[in-house]
Amino acid sequence: MVRASLRRLLLSAVLACSTAPVLAGAPNRPDAEPDGLEIGGSFRMFAEAIDGQFRPGRAEDDAILLLRTSLLASYTTGPVQVVGELVDARAYGQDLDTPISTSNVNALEPLQAYAALDLGQLVHAPFGGSVKAGRFTMHMGASRLVARAGFINYPHSFTGAQIDLAARDSSRLRLFWTMPNIRLPGDIEDLQHNEVELDRSTTDLEFYGAHYARPLLNTAQGEIYLYRLTEEDAPGYRTRNRNLLTYGVRFHQAPVVNAFDYDIEYALQGGEVRASSASADLRELDVDASFFHADVGRTFADGWKTRISAHFDFASGDGPGAEYSRFDPLFGARRGDLGPTSLFGPVTRSNLVSGGVRLEAKLSDRLDAMTMYRALWLDEPTDKFALTGVRDATGNSGTWAGNQIELRLRYWVVPSRLRLEASGAYLDKGRFLRDAPNAPATGNTRHGYLSLTTSF
């Protein structure tokens, strides 16, 4: 089965390579003036395979080829800027039971289309910043709750407005009201065939809030934020009617040679949520959830700028009782903290207790390496573990989920233009992922990918 999947993947890769020059052929204008038209983009080919699947109801081994082409154009005249970005995200070589979603496939979609106004050119005030409206991506703080995730094939985008204010002391306040775009198509057969269907936005799904960041003592930074997510059922779109209020704080210091650095973030989540997305289920549950991240590291003054760091992550799970306590990670990215996603990605910020150690090194001007080990537990033994879909409603399978190990290498084939990335990950399943009633008897999980990205 593995060999068949790999043969299918190789065939798709050859076909993709034959079309890559056409997709990546837009001109580049690195010497463009601040005012005027600028055009750029990228093309990524991402091939991955998995063996020892951890998800119930999926093939034991699988492989897929993901292609992503983006074209970004911006026109600036004085304080006004108009931006458009078209992204074509497709999948090839998958089977009917391959776990693909709109994070993998979104063919010919306008990811961004907005107009922005530079406030610094309009008013004489002790701050700068901008106002923008339309469709855009967002990235807040460490990207754990709001991010333009670069690892997944198609990131989240939002339709609405954002005010971004920056003071002379480097503090920054962002206020936003948006409708998260519902990525389409939602039908699995349409995704399998890379069907084109434009995303839509509706006031039945709203996301708004504020994020404030400012310098603290020395080179430390502090952040506070407040996010509100509200949703209601719409035709063809069944939800749990989430009404979530998430507020948190973060303190961090960037890595520097011969010094300790750290990143600490804590968030609480309240509100209400339906017990399920079934149309007849009108039970409202109070939400009481939280998440915590901490890492501390040190960069050494050797030739490789080696950095060693220790990590801890907690995200509450849903236990017995009338309250709902499974933390919702909203629109956050996972790759930076929790490992590869896509066909892999067992870990997310829900029902998780995890500690680990990371080693990073810049081996040359073109090559860098990273390896990380994580130990994995469940916060609540009766809830699903993270994103695996594995659950033991009795709690008799315990809380030990296993060990996760990953290795990543990145190499600039052509500096700033063409980058090759290779990664391998191994999930040594613990008692819960082996013994839970719906845990697949597939052995430990192995995953690898190769990614080639060109920018133009």
KEGUTOR-746245 format. One record per atom (N, C-alpha, C): residue in one letter; x, y, z. Coordinates in steps of 0.02 Angstrom, whole numbers, plus 50000, padded with zeros to 5 digits. Example, Ala and Ser with C-alpha at 12.3 -4.5 7.8 and 13.67 -1.06 7.14 Angstrom:
KEGUTOR-746245
a506604971650390/a506154977550390/a506604983550390/s506424988850354/s506844994750357/s506455000250394/
end
This chain:
KEGUTOR-746245
m500414994050000/m500005000050000/m500435006350000/v500975006250038/v501415011950040/v501725013149972/r501945007549939/r502265008249874/r501775011049823/a501145008849825/a500645011349778/a500525018749788/s500495020849850/s500395028049864/s500985032149840/l501585029549850/l502175033249830/l502225033649753/r502025028149719/r502025028349646/r501535033649621/r500945033849651/r500455038849632/r500705045849645/l501045046749701/l501325053249719/l501855055349669/l502285050649649/l502825052149602/l502525054349534/l502015050849511/l501695052649448/l501415059649451/s501075061349507/s500795068049514/s501355073249515/a501915071649547/a502465076349552/a502745077849482/v502805072649441/v503065073649373/v502605078249333/l501945076949338/l501465081149303/l501495088249327/a501575089149394/a501605095849422/a502225099549399/c502785096149397/c503405099349375/c503355101849304/s502975098149263/s502915100249193/s502515106649185/t502085108349235/t501695114549231/t501985120049273/a502485118749315/a502745123749361/a502995130049326/p503375129649270/p503615135849239/p503055140449217/v502485137649196/v501925141849176/v501635145449236/l501545141749291/l501245144649351/l501695149749383/a502345148949377/a502815153349412/a503125158549366/g502785160149311/g503105164249261/g502965171649264/a502645174149318/a502495181349322/a503125185449332/p503145191549307/p503745195649314/p503845198149384/n504455200049400/n504615202749466/n504875209849458/r504695214249507/r504925221149503/r505245223149569/p505855220449584/p506175222049647/p506375229349653/d506445232949594/d506655239949597/d506075244749589/a505455242449603/a504875246749594/a504885252549643/e504635258349621/e504605264149663/e504055263249716/p504085267049772/p503575266349824/p502875267649795/d502805272649751/d502165273849718/d502155269949652/g501575267249636/g501515263649573/g501305256449584/l501385252349533/l501165245449534/l501745240649551/e501625235949596/e502105230749612/e501755224049605/i502095219149575/i501825212449565/i502335207349588/g502105202449624/g502535197049647/g502125190949663/g502455185749687/g502085179749705/g502545174049721/s502255168049725/s502645162149742/s502305155949715/f502685150649711/f502415144049692/f502735138949738/r502315134649769/r502565129449814/r502305122649792/m502775117849790/m502605110849778/m502765106949842/f502265103549870/f502315100449935/f502085093149930/a502555088549937/a502395081349933/a502505078150002/e502005074250024/e502065071150090/e501765064150090/a501975060250139/a501725053350147/a501695051750221/i501225047250238/i501125045250307/i501015037750310/d501245034650363/d501145027450375/d500985026550449/g500535021950465/g500335021050534/g499835026450556/q499335027750514/q498855033050526/q498565032750597/f498485038550629/f498205038850697/f497465040550696/r497195042950640/r496495044850636/r496055038750625/p495495038250660/p495035032750647/p494715033350578/g494595027650546/g494235027550483/g494625029850423/r495285030350428/r495705032450371/r496165026850351/a496445027250291/a496915022250267/a497535022150311/e497825016250319/e498415015550362/e498995019650335/d499075019950269/d499605023950238/d499295028250184/d499615033850169/d499325038550122/d499875043050096/a499735046450040/a500205051250012/a499815056349972/i500085062249964/i499735067649930/i500235072649904/l500045076049850/l500445081549823/l500015087849826/l500275093049858/l499925099449864/l500295104749825/l499925108549785/l500205114049747/l499885120549769/r500285125749776/r500015132349794/r500365137649753/t499965141349715/t500225146849675/t499895153249699/s500285158449711/s499995164849733/s500265170449689/l499835175249677/l500015181249638/l499755187249676/l500215191749695/l500055197549735/l500205203849695/a499715208349691/a499805214749657/a499585220349703/s499975225749706/s499795231549746/s499925237849706/y499475242649714/y499555249149681/y499515254549734/t500035258749737/t500085263949787/t500115270749754/t499705275249779/t499735282249757/t499615286649818/g500145290049839/g500105294149899/g499945289849960/p499445291750000/p499275287950060/p498825281950047/v498625280849985/v498145275549968/v498495269649936/q498315263749959/q498585257649930/q498015252749917/v498015249649859/v497525244549841/v497905237949830/v497675232649864/v498035226249863/v497565220649841/g497805216349797/g497435210349777/g497905204449777/e497665198749802/e498065192649802/e497635186749781/l497845183249730/l497495177349706/l497905171149723/v497575166249754/v497915160049774/v497555154149743/d497935149649716/d497675143449687/d497985137549725/a497585134249768/a497825128749809/a497475122349788/r497865117349769/r497585111149743/r497935105049772/a497585099349769/a497855092949794/a497805087749739/y498305083349734/y498315078049684/y498575071649716/g498335065949689/g498575059449711/g498235056649772/q497735060049799/q497405057749860/q496885052349844/d496695048549895/d496165043649891/d495525046549920/l494975042849915/l494335045249940/l494345046050016/d494755042150051/d494785042650124/d495385046750148/t495715050350103/t496265054750124/t495975060750162/p496245062350221/p495955067850261/p496135074750235/i495825076650178/i495945083350152/i495365087950171/s495495094450170/s494985099350189/s495115105750150/t494745110950167/t494855117450135/t495505120650156/s495845117950204/s496525120150219/s497025117850166/n496835112450131/n497255109750077/n497055112250008/v496405112849997/v496135114349930/v495705120549932/n495865125349889/n495445131049876/n495675133949809/a495365131649756/a495605133149689/a495375140149667/l495845143949639/l495715150549610/l495285154849656/e495565156649713/e495205160549763/e495565167249777/p495195172849776/p495495179249796/p495595179449872/l496205178049894/l496345177849965/l496305184849995/q496535189949959/q496515196849983/q496275201449928/a495885206549948/a495655211849902/a495435217549947/y495885222349959/y495725227650006/y496045234249986/a495785239450016/a496075246150008/a496315248550076/a496895251750079/a497185254050141/a497365261450136/l497335264850193/l497495271950197/l498035272850249/d498605275850229/d499165277150273/d499015283450314/l498885282550380/l498705288250422/l499285292950433/g499895290450431/g500475294550443/g500565300050391/q500295299050331/q500355304150278/q499785309150279/l499295307950324/l498705312250325/l498685317050384/v498935314850441/v498865318850502/v499545319750535/h499625325350570/h500235326550609/h500085324650681/a500275318650699/a500125316050766/a500705311650789/p500755310350854/p501305306250880/p501205298850867/f500875297150812/f500785290150795/f500705289550719/g500825283450695/g500695281850625/g500215276050623/g500165272950565/g499715267350560/g499315267450497/s498795263350495/s498395262750435/s497695260550451/v497255261550403/v496575258950405/v496465255050341/k496195249150345/k496065245350284/k495385242050289/a495075240950230/a494425237750226/a494395233450164/g494045227950171/g493985223150116/g494105216150140/r494435212150099/r494615205250117/r495375205050128/f495585202350186/f496295202350203/f496445196650251/t497095195250259/t497325190550308/t497555194350370/m497595190850427/m497815194050490/m498315189550525/h498765192850562/h499275189450601/h499365193350666/m499195190350722/m499225193750786/m499715190250833/g500175194150861/g500625191450912/g501045185650887/a501035180250927/a501425174250911/a501065169650863/s500485171650838/s500085167950788/s499735161850817/r499705161150883/r499405155150912/r498645155150907/l498335161050901/l497605161550898/l497365164950835/v497765169350805/v497585172750743/v498215172850699/a498175169850640/a498785169350600/a498635168650526/r499095171050485/r499125168950416/r499635163250414/a499385157150421/a499825151350426/a500145149950359/g500805149550357/g501155148350295/g501235141050278/f501175136650328/f501295129450316/f500705126150281/i500095127750303/i499515124850270/i499455127550199/n499085124050157/n499065125950086/n498655132150074/y498125133150113/y497705139150105/y497535141950173/p497745148050189/p497635150850255/p496935154050263/h496785156050324/h496155159550337/h496205166750310/s495635169350286/s495585176450270/s494925179050297/f494875185650300/f494315188850334/f494075194750291/t493425196150295/t493145201950262/t492895206750315/g493145212950312/g492955217750363/g493405223850361/a493565226350421/a493985232350426/a494455231750485/q495035235050479/q495535234950533/q495875241750538/i495965244050600/i496335250050615/i496975248050650/d497545250250625/d498195248550652/d498555255050670/l498665256150735/l498985262250759/l499655260550791/a500185264250772/a500855263150798/a501125269750826/a501315269650891/a501575275650923/a502335275950917/r502615281750935/r503345282750929/r503735278350977/d503415276051033/d503775271751079/d503735264351058/s503525263150996/s503475256450966/s502885252450992/s502445255451031/s501835251851050/s501365251750990/r500905246850990/r500485245850931/r499795243350954/l499275246550928/l498585244550943/l498235242850878/r497915237050877/r497525235050819/r496805233450841/l496335236550807/l495625235450817/l495335232650753/f494915227650757/f494645224650696/f493945221950707/w493555222250653/w492915218850648/w492905215250582/t492765208650583/t492795204750521/t492255199450520/m492145196950460/m491765190850448/m492265185650420/p492465180650459/p492915175650433/p492615172350370/n493005172050317/n492755169250255/n492655161650263/i492075159350244/i491925152150247/i492225149050184/r492735144950193/r493095142150137/r492675136750102/l492635137250036/l492225132749996/l492655129949939/p492465124049912/p491855120349925/p491895116249990/g491315114950019/g491285111050081/g491175103650069/d490995101850008/d490865094849991/d491515091249976/i491605085350007/i492235081750001/i492365079649928/e491835077949891/e491945075949821/e492195081849780/d491935087849793/d492175093749758/d492895095249775/l493075094249838/l493775095249858/l494235090249822/q494005084149816/q494405079049782/q494555080949710/h494095084649679/h494185086449608/h494405093649599/n494615096949653/n494865103849649/n494365108549615/e493735107749633/e493215112049603/e493305119249626/v493135123849582/v493185130949597/v492505133349624/e492515136049685/e491915139049715/e492155144649761/l491915150649750/l492145156349788/l491935155949861/d492385157749906/d492225158149977/d491685163449988/r491345162950044/r490835167950059/r490905170350130/s490645176150143/s490635178950210/s489925180850228/t489775180650292/t489105182050316/t489145184650388/t488665188750406/t488635191250475/t488415185750523/d488235179850497/d488105174250542/d488755171750574/l489325173850548/l489975172150577/l490395178550580/e490515180950641/e490885187150652/e491465185950700/f492005189650687/f492605189250730/f492875196250737/y492925198750798/y493155205550809/y493525206050876/g493895211550884/g494265212250946/g494815217350942/a495295216750989/a495845221450994/a496475217751017/h497045220250992/h497705217551012/h498175223451024/y498485223651083/y498925229151101/y499605226251121/a500145229151093/a500825226951109/a501255233051123/r501725232251170/r502175237751185/r502825235151216/p503375238951208/p504005236951239/p503975237451315/l504345233051348/l504405233251421/l505125234651439/l505375232051494/l506065233151515/l506545229751467/n507115233051456/n507635230451412/n507335228951343/t507395222751319/t507125221151253/t506495216851258/a506205216451317/a505595212551326/a504995216051294/q504505212051275/q503885214651246/q503285211851284/g502755215651287/g502145213451318/g501545214251272/e501055209851278/e500455210151236/e499835208451278/i499285211651263/i498635209651289/i498145209651231/y497635205351235/y497165204951180/y496485202651204/l495975204251164/l495285202351177/l494965200851110/y494715194651101/y494415192551039/y493705189851052/r493245191451007/r492565189051013/r492375185450948/l492125179350954/l491885175450897/l491155173650908/t490735175350860/t490025173550864/t489815170250799/e489405165050803/e489175161650744/e488465159150755/e488095158550700/e487425155750700/e487345151250639/d486865146650643/d486735142350587/d486515146350527/a486715144150468/a486505147250405/a486325141550357/p485945143050303/p485775137750255/p486395134150229/g486395127550238/g486955123450217/g487565123950261/y487505127250319/y488085128350363/y487855127350435/r487935121150460/r487745119450528/r488325120750575/t488185123850632/t488715125750679/t488515123850750/r488965124950796/r488815124250868/r488635130850898/n488485135850856/n488295142450881/n488765144950935/r489415144950917/r489915147250965/r489835154750978/n489855156551041/n489875163451063/n490435163951114/l491035165151089/l491645164451129/l491985171151141/l492195172251202/l492595178051220/l493275175451245/t493805177351209/t494475174951225/t494915180951242/y495215180851301/y495645186451320/y496275183551351/g496845186951334/g497475184151355/g498025189151360/v498615186751382/v499205190951392/v499815186951370/r500315190551345/r500935187351323/r501525191751341/f502065188551366/f502705191851378/f503255187851342/h503695191351307/h504205187751269/h504815192151258/q505365188651246/q505995191951230/q506325188051174/a506515191451121/a506785188151062/a507475185151077/p507655179651043/p508305176551053/p508875181151032/v509395181451073/v510025184851057/v510595180451082/v511175181251052/v511745177051069/v511965178251140/n512135172751175/n512385172851244/n511895175851293/a511265174551284/a510745176951330/a510155172251328/f509765172351383/f509155168451386/f508585172351353/d508145168751320/d507535171651293/d506935167751318/y506345170551310/y505745167151335/y505135169451297/d504605165551303/d503955167051273/d503425163851317/i503015167951349/i502495165451395/i501835168551374/e501325164251364/e500675166651343/e500125162751380/y499615166351401/y499055163251438/y498405166351415/a497905162251402/a497255164751379/a496685161051414/l496155164651428/l495545161851455/l494995162551403/q494525157851404/q493975157851355/q493315156651391/g492845161051379/g492175160251408/g491645161251355/g491015161051376/g490465161851330/g489985156051332/e489665154551275/e489195149051269/e489305145351203/v489105138951203/v489155134851143/v488615129551146/r488345127651088/r487855122251086/r488195115551101/a487815110951127/a488095104351144/a488315100551082/s488005101951024/s488215098950961/s487965103350904/s488135101550842/s487915105450785/s487265102750755/a486965097850786/a486335095050762/a485785100450766/s485365100750715/s484855106050712/s484355105550769/a484235099450794/a483745098550848/a484055099350917/d484705100050920/d485045100650985/d485125107951004/l484705110351049/l484705117351068/l485005118551138/r485335113551165/r485635114251232/r486225119151230/e486205124051274/e486745128951279/e487195127251338/l487845127051326/l488335125551379/l488765131751392/d488885133251455/d489355138551472/d490065136151458/v490475140651431/v491175139051414/v491645141451469/d492095137251490/d492615138951538/d493245135251518/a493655138251475/a494245134851447/a494845139451452/s495445136551442/s496055140451446/s496615137051408/f497135141051393/f497745138251363/f498345142051389/f498915138451391/f499535141351418/f500115138751377/h500575143251360/h501195141351326/h501785144751360/a502325141051368/a502945143951395/a503545140551363/d504025144451342/d504665141551322/d505225146251344/v505785143351360/v506375147151378/v506965144151342/g507405148351314/g507955145751275/g508585149951282/r509115147451253/r509745151151253/r510105149851187/t510365155151157/t510755154651095/t511495155351111/f511895150751086/f512605150551102/f513025154051048/a513605156451068/a514035160151022/a514505155450985/d514225150050958/d514635145650917/d514525147250843/g514865143650800/g514805145150729/g514125143750700/w513725139650733/w513065137750708/w512495141750742/k512675146150789/k512175149850827/k511645145050856/t511895139750888/t511465134550915/t511005137350969/r510375135550965/r509885137551016/r509555131351045/i509545130751110/i509205125351145/i508635128451186/s508045125451183/s507475128251219/s507045122651248/a506725124151304/a506255119651337/a505555122551329/h505065118251316/h504385120451300/h503875116851344/f503335120451359/f502755117451393/f502125120451364/d501635116151349/d500995118351322/d500425114851358/f499915118751373/f499305116151404/f498695119251368/a498195115151354/a497555117551328/a497015113151357/s496525116051388/s496025112251425/s495595107951379/g495385102251406/g494925097851372/g494245097951407/d493755094751375/d493075094851401/d492965088851446/g492855090151509/g492745084851558/g492015084051575/p491865079751623/p491165078751643/p490895085151677/g490245086151673/g489945092051704/g489555096051653/a489225101251678/a488775105251636/a489145110351593/e489775111851609/e490155116851572/e490545113551514/y490695117651464/y491105115451407/y491795118451416/s492305114151421/s492975116651439/s493515114951388/r493315112951327/r493815111651275/r494015118251242/f494655120051246/f494875126351219/f494825126351143/d494585132051116/d494515132951044/d495095137251020/p495545134650976/p496125138450954/p495975143650901/l495345144950886/l495135150250841/l495465149550772/f495865154450751/f496165154450684/f496925154350689/g497185150650737/g497895150550750/g498285145750707/a498945146550706/a499405142050670/a499705137250720/r499885131150696/r500155126050740/r500875124150725/r501105125150663/r501745122350642/r502325124750686/g502345131050704/g502915133750741/g503025130450808/d502485128850844/d502535125950911/d502445118450911/l501975115950871/l501705109250883/l501875104050830/g502255105950779/g502465101050729/g502095101450664/p502275097250615/p501965097450549/p501215096150553/t500835099050506/t500115097850504/t499945093950440/s499415095850404/s499205092450343/s499055085050358/l499375080250324/l499235073150337/l499445071150408/f499905074750437/f500125073350506/f499705077850552/g500015081350598/g499655086050639/g499195083150691/p499405078250732/p498955075750784/p498835080850840/v499295085650848/v499275090050907/v498995096850889/t498535099250930/t498275106050926/t498165108650996/r497955114851002/r497855117951068/r497165116351095/s497015109951103/s496395107451132/s496545100951167/n496345100351231/n496445094251271/n497165091651266/l497625095851287/l498335094351279/l498735096351340/v499185091951360/v499715093551408/v500355090851377/s500855095151367/s501445092951330/s502065096751352/g502615093251358/g503265096251371/g503775093651321/g504265097951306/g504745095651256/g505385099851256/v505845097751213/v506495101051205/v506625101951130/r506885107851112/r507025109351042/r507755111451034/l508055109250978/l508735111150960/l508725114150890/e508995120250882/e509015123650818/e509735125750803/a509915125650739/a510595127650720/a510595130350649/k510985135650638/k511085138350571/k511755135650546/l511715130350506/l512325126650487/l512745130450437/s512425134850397/s512785139050350/s512335144850332/d512565149150287/d512145154650265/d511515152250230/r511545146150202/r510975143550165/r510595138050200/l510895134650248/l510605128650278/l510475129550352/d509875127850375/d509725127650446/d509365121250464/a509405119250527/a509125112950550/a508755113950616/m508255109850627/m507875109850689/m507645102850706/t507695100950769/t507415094650792/t507075095850859/m506535092150871/m506155093150933/m505845086650957/y505835085951022/y505495080251055/y504935082951098/r504355079751096/r503785081551138/r503495075251171/a503335075851235/a502935070851270/a502215073351271/l501725068851261/l501035070851251/l500565067351300/w500145071351332/w499615068851376/w498955072251358/l498405069251382/l497755072451379/l497635076251444/d497305081951440/d497075085351500/d496475081751530/e495995079851488/e495395076351510/e495355069551475/p495355063951513/p495375057351481/p494745055351445/t494175058851455/t493555057051421/t493435061051358/d493865065851342/d493785070051283/d494235067451227/k494085069651165/k494535068051109/k495225071051122/f495745067351101/f496415069951109/f496585074451050/a496665080951064/a496885085851014/a496485085050950/l496835083950892/l496495083350828/l496475076150802/t496605071250843/t496645064350819/t495955061450806/g495435063750840/g494775060650836/g494715054450879/v495255052550914/v495245046650958/v494945048651026/r494485044451051/r494145046051114/r493955039751152/d493995040251217/d493735035051262/d493275038551311/a492615038051299/a492135041551340/a492135039151413/t492395033151425/t492435030551494/t493035033151532/g493555035351496/g494175037451528/g494635031851548/n494455025651530/n494845019851552/n495515019051514/s495605022751459/s496235022151422/s496775026851447/g496625030651500/g497125034951531/g497255041351492/t497815044551509/t497965051051480/t498635051151442/w499005045551440/w499655045551407/w499555044351332/a499725049451291/a499625049051219/a500255046851181/g500855048251209/g501455045851176/g501995051151168/n502465049751123/n503035054151109/n503025056251036/q503195062451024/q503245065050955/q503945067850944/i504255065650889/i504935067950872/i504915070550800/e505245076150788/e505265078850720/e505965081550704/l506125081550640/l506745084250614/l506595088150551/r506875094250545/r506755098250486/r507415101250462/l507505101250395/l508075104450362/l507815109250309/r508105115250306/r507915120150254/r508545122750220/y508515122950153/y509105124950115/y508905129750059/w509245135450056/w509135140250002/w509535138049941/v509195135149892/v509525133149830/v509755139349793/v509325144349789/v509495150949763/v509285155949818/p509755159349850/p509585163649906/p509015168449890/s508525168549935/s507935172949932/s507465171349874/r507625166149835/r507205164549777/r506925157449779/l507345152549793/l507135145549788/l507365141849850/r506885139049888/r507045135749951/r506775128549952/l507205123949975/l507015116949983/l506955115450057/e506415111950075/e506305110150145/e506125102750149/a506435099250197/a506295092150208/a506175090950282/s505705086650297/s505535085450368/s505315078250377/g505455075550436/g505205069050456/g504935069450526/a504395065850540/a504095065750607/a503895058650625/y503925057250690/y503765050550715/y503335051250778/l502775047850778/l502325047750836/l502345040850866/d502655040350925/d502685034150963/d502055033951006/k501555030150985/k500905030451017/k500925027651089/g500625031551134/g500565029351203/g499935025151213/r499805023551276/r499245019051292/r498585021651264/f498445028151269/f497805030751247/f497715029651172/l498215031351132/l498155030651059/l498185023451035/r498365018851081/r498345011751064/r497705008251088/d497455010151147/d496935006251180/d496245009451178/a496175015851161/a495515018951159/a495065015051110/p494405014851122/p493955010651082/p493985011851007/n494085018050985/n494105019250913/n494815020550887/a495325018950926/a496015020050903/a496185014850850/p496435016850792/p496605011950740/p497215007850759/a497195001450743/a497754996950759/a498254997150701/t498595002750695/t499045003850638/t499775004550658/g499935003650720/g500625004550742/g500815011850748/n501435013250760/n501665020150768/n501655023850700/t501615030450704/t501525034550645/t502185037450621/r502305036950555/r502885039950524/r502635044650469/h502955050450465/h502745055450417/h503355059050389/g503315060950326/g503855064850296/g503595069150240/y503945074650227/y503755078850171/y504365082150140/l504285083950076/l504765087950039/l504395093950011/s504675099750019/s504355105849995/s504855110149956/l504635112649899/l505055116949858/l504655123349843/t504925129049865/t504575135449858/t505005140349819/t504695143249768/t505045148549731/t504655155049737/s505015160549746/s504715167149751/s504915171349691/f504445175249667/f504595179349607/f504275186249614/
end
